[in-house]
Amino acid sequence: MGRFSKMHGLGNDFVVIDARAQAIDMTEARARAIADRHAGIGCDQLILIGNAADADVSMQIFNADGSEVEACGNATRCVPLFVGRDVLIRTKAGLLDAKSVDGGASVDMGAPRFDWDAIPLAYPMDTLTMGASWEELPAPAAVNVGNPHVIFFVDDLDGVNFDRLGPLIEHDPLFPARVNVNFAQVVGDDHLRLVVWERGAGLTRACGTGACATAVAAIRRKLMTGPVTVSLPGGDLVIDWAPGGTIRMTGPATHVFDGEADWDRF
Ligand SMILES: N[C@@H](CCC[C@H](N)C(=O)O)C(=O)O
């Protein structure tokens, strides 16, 4: 039997496995089976915590569709709670410094990237105001915060058909690595509402990297100066960034329960 913890950040939920304590060969098919909400344990992302040569721990992230990805903001805030102390985390997106705060964590998420080939896009394009649009949606921005994001600023978030537009844009050939799709509405000074269609997971209650990418895009477009409060369906995150600097994300992290599973079943 293997052990796991169920955790979440603003309702974006994770199965977290301590791979330092148990050997587990994670494949795309196995990650998808564990994440399955009907036949598996169920989660938006599967997180493997391991040993790292240059950090306190390593973190591997698998989307619910089994794809391994570079970054997950909400899961990163869960790591200090899981490990029991502040941690330097080795991820595919780089080294992330995560510190506990009351009820959650504050993480330096690194510097955003804006070059078209760093997003990545299929061909050169201005990433602040992209020369592309989908139906009634205005020209978006694109930001890579370890993983790829496209951001639409809309007047009425409640009028957007997320279930139709999310997968359409996620799989558009303009994004060769697929993309996380962010729909944002400015609702006040330094305050955004945000809904995210996540690559490989669909609509989630919250997306930490989506909040980072959207706040950065809003500051680049001079819509606000920050720190930015991002209100997601699952609750609020505070994102701080100044041009040329790294992104700080602060928000809740929750441990739900510990469980046991037979990994050979999956
Ligand atoms: N929920 C996450 C992002 C998880 C990865 C993403 N779906 C991707 O494919 O890049 C977050 O909180 O950032």
Ligand as a Chemical Component Dictionary entry (heavy atoms), coordinates in Angstrom:
data_LIG
# 
_chem_comp.id                   LIG 
_chem_comp.type                 NON-POLYMER 
_chem_comp.pdbx_formal_charge   0 
_chem_comp.three_letter_code    LIG 
# 
loop_
_chem_comp_atom.comp_id 
_chem_comp_atom.atom_id 
_chem_comp_atom.alt_atom_id 
_chem_comp_atom.type_symbol 
_chem_comp_atom.charge 
_chem_comp_atom.model_Cartn_x 
_chem_comp_atom.model_Cartn_y 
_chem_comp_atom.model_Cartn_z 
_chem_comp_atom.pdbx_ordinal 
LIG N1 N1 N 0 -3.420 24.488 -11.269 1  
LIG C1 C1 C 0 -2.152 24.977 -11.562 2  
LIG C2 C2 C 0 -1.588 24.826 -12.946 3  
LIG C3 C3 C 0 -1.391 23.345 -13.314 4  
LIG C4 C4 C 0 -0.675 23.114 -14.631 5  
LIG C5 C5 C 0 -1.409 23.640 -15.841 6  
LIG N2 N2 N 0 -2.690 23.031 -16.024 7  
LIG C6 C6 C 0 -0.541 23.447 -17.086 8  
LIG O1 O1 O 0 -0.807 22.527 -17.873 9  
LIG O2 O2 O 0 0.409  24.215 -17.279 10 
LIG C7 C7 C 0 -1.786 26.271 -10.869 11 
LIG O3 O3 O 0 -2.311 26.504 -9.756  12 
LIG O4 O4 O 0 -0.942 27.007 -11.360 13 
# 
loop_
_chem_comp_bond.comp_id 
_chem_comp_bond.atom_id_1 
_chem_comp_bond.atom_id_2 
_chem_comp_bond.value_order 
_chem_comp_bond.pdbx_ordinal 
LIG N1 C1 SING 1  
LIG C1 C2 SING 2  
LIG C1 C7 SING 3  
LIG C2 C3 SING 4  
LIG C3 C4 SING 5  
LIG C4 C5 SING 6  
LIG C5 N2 SING 7  
LIG C5 C6 SING 8  
LIG C6 O1 DOUB 9  
LIG C6 O2 SING 10 
LIG C7 O3 DOUB 11 
LIG C7 O4 SING 12 
# 
